[in-house]
C-alpha cells in the first residue's frame, strides 16, 4: 500500500525529504542536473502523451478536459504499467509527485496524485 501522495515543483522540494521523489514530466526540467538529489526517479512513462501535453498547453480553462483525457491514457495498458512502476518505486513510503510546471494545481502531477491516492 502506497503512503501519502503529495505534489510539488521539482525546484521547491527538499532533497532530504524521506518520501519517494518521482519526476513525472515527459521532458527533463531546465536547470536541473540528472543527478540532482531532489529527484529519486524519473518516470516519464506515466506522463501524458506528447500529443495530449501539446493540446493542453497549460491552459487552465481546458484543465477538466485535459484531466479526463489523461485519466483515459492512464487507464490504457501502458498507463496501468506506468502506474504500477510508480507504485513499485514508492513502496510503502510517502510519494512526492514532481513537476517543473509553475501551476501545479493545473498540472498532470495533480491529476496523477489523485489517481495514485485512489488506488487500492
N, C-alpha and C positions, 0 to 999 in steps of 0.2 A: 504494500500500500504506500503510495506516494505521500510525502508530507505536505505542508502548506505550500501554495504556489503564489509567488509574487511576480510583479513586472517592474522592470527598471531600465533606465537608459544605461547602456554599456559604459558611458563616460562617468556615471554617477555611482556605480556600485562599489562597495567596499571590498577590496581584494581579500581581506581577512574573513569575510562572511563565510560561515561553515556550510551554507546552502550549496547545492549544485548550481553553478552559474553557467547557463546554457544560452549561447547566442543563437537566435532563431531567424536571422536575416539571411536572405539569399545572397547578398553581397557583403563582403568584408567591410567593416566600418573604417572610415577615413581616420588617419592619425593614430590608429591602434596597431601595435606590433602583434605579430602572430603568436608570440609567447607571453602576451600580457597576462598577469596573474588575475585580472578581473574576469577572465573567461576560462572556464574549465573545459568546455567542449563547444565546438561549432557544429550545429545540427541544421545545416541549410536544407536538408531534405524535407523538413517539416514546414519550411517557409511557403508562402503562396507561390503559385507558378509565376513565371516571368510575365506571362500574358495578363494574369489577374492583377499582379502588382502594378504593371503599367496602366491598366484600365483604371484602377483605383486612384493612383496619383496622389494619395494622401488628401483627398477631398472629403472633409467631414460630412458634407451633405449627402454623400453616397455610401457612408460607412455601413449602414444597416444592410444594404445590398452586398457590399463587399464581404461583410461578416457571414452572410448567408452563403455566398459562393465559396468562401474559404472553408467554411464548415463542410460543404459538399466535397471539396477537394480532400479534406482530412478524412472523410468517410469512404474514400476510394481505397483500393488495395494498397497502393503506395502510401497513401496518407496514414492508414492504420499501421503500416510497418514503421513509418517515421515516428508516430506517436509511441509505439512500443519501444523504439530506440530511446526516446526521451525518458520514458518510464524506467528503462534499464539503467540509463546514466544517473538518474536521480536516486534510485533505490528507495530507501526509507527516509532519506534526508529531505528537508525543505528544498524547494526549487525557486531559483530566480530566473525568469524568462527574460533574456536580454535583447534589446534592440537599439539601434542607433537613431531611430526616429525621434524627432523632437516631441511630437504629440503622441505620447504613449497611450493615452486613453482611446485614441482612434487608430490603433495600430494592429497588425496581425498578432503581436505579442499579447495584447489584451484579450483578443479572441481565443488565442491558444491557451492562455492561462485559465479561461473559463472552461474550455474543453477539458483540459487536464484535471481541473478541480472536480469536474463532474464524472470522471472515470472511476469505476469501482476499484 
